[in-house]
Amino acid sequence: MSFIEITNLKKHYISNADCVEALRGLELAVDEATFLGVMGQSGSGKSTFLSILGGLSHPTAGQVLVDGIDLYALGQEKLADFRREYLGFVFQSFNLVPYLTALENVMLPLAVKKDSSASKRQRAMEQLERVGLADRGSHLPSQLSGGEQERVAIARALVNRPPLILADEPTGSLDTATAAEIMALFQQLNAEGLTIVMVTHNPENRDYFHRTLVLRDGLVAEDLRSAGNTFKQAG
């Protein structure tokens, strides 16, 4: 069984009298420790796909399995537990709390855990070290560069040690050099065994992916797998 299995995934939105079909029967299987890129024009269904995969938006129809767990057969409480244990989210806007330090931001997902404060701080510091920010833990987000804020967001996504990272345009607001550094960090995390699904508009990011899906009108238009620095149609 693949780590991620998606069958006949559909998502419809009702807007006034119109029905918008964001996803129209998407099928997908993804192996563990894959670095998967998802691309496509605006309106192709990328963000909807990521939201459903992350347990944040119920599909109209279809099934989503992650590590054999049927996400939308779970109740709300169990689905929240799944998100906490299995997923780390990284967003383009960083979503850092401005009045908390970098270390405190990384500690946020640990708030519900019964560990001691010292243990939580140690775990958060370990993740800051992992992303190269061991010396920036006491800084507020406003005192960090865009690339450093993105690294804090990545450390926060990692602090619960999830097997799956979902990233939505994580380099969209960064300059070219900083974006390359962040992509290299994601590549390193993937090499350590994490499965990563990343939505991106940036064609340069494709060089880092094992596999790239191109969505069009809510369906997979292309499924490309890397072979060195080239891509071939999956078959």
Number of C-alpha atoms within 10 A of each C-alpha: 12 14 18 19 19 19 15 14 21 23 22 14 12 9 8 6 6 8 10 11 18 21 27 19 17 18 16 15 15 18 14 19 18 19 24 23 24 25 24 20 13 12 15 21 25 27 18 20 22 19 16 18 21 23 19 13 14 16 20 14 16 17 17 25 19 21 16 12 14 14 22 19 12 14 10 12 8 13 18 14 13 18 17 18 14 17 23 25 21 24 20 16 16 19 12 22 13 12 12 15 20 31 27 21 22 28 22 17 18 19 10 8 10 9 11 9 13 9 12 22 17 14 20 29 24 18 26 26 15 16 22 15 19 16 10 19 18 13 15 19 22 12 14 14 12 19 20 19 21 28 25 30 26 27 29 27 25 28 21 21 18 18 19 28 24 22 22 21 18 25 25 15 15 16 11 11 9 17 21 16 14 20 19 14 17 22 17 13 19 20 13 10 14 21 23 23 23 23 23 23 18 12 8 12 18 22 16 18 24 19 23 27 21 18 23 19 17 23 20 21 13 16 18 21 18 17 10 8 10 10 17 13 11 12 6
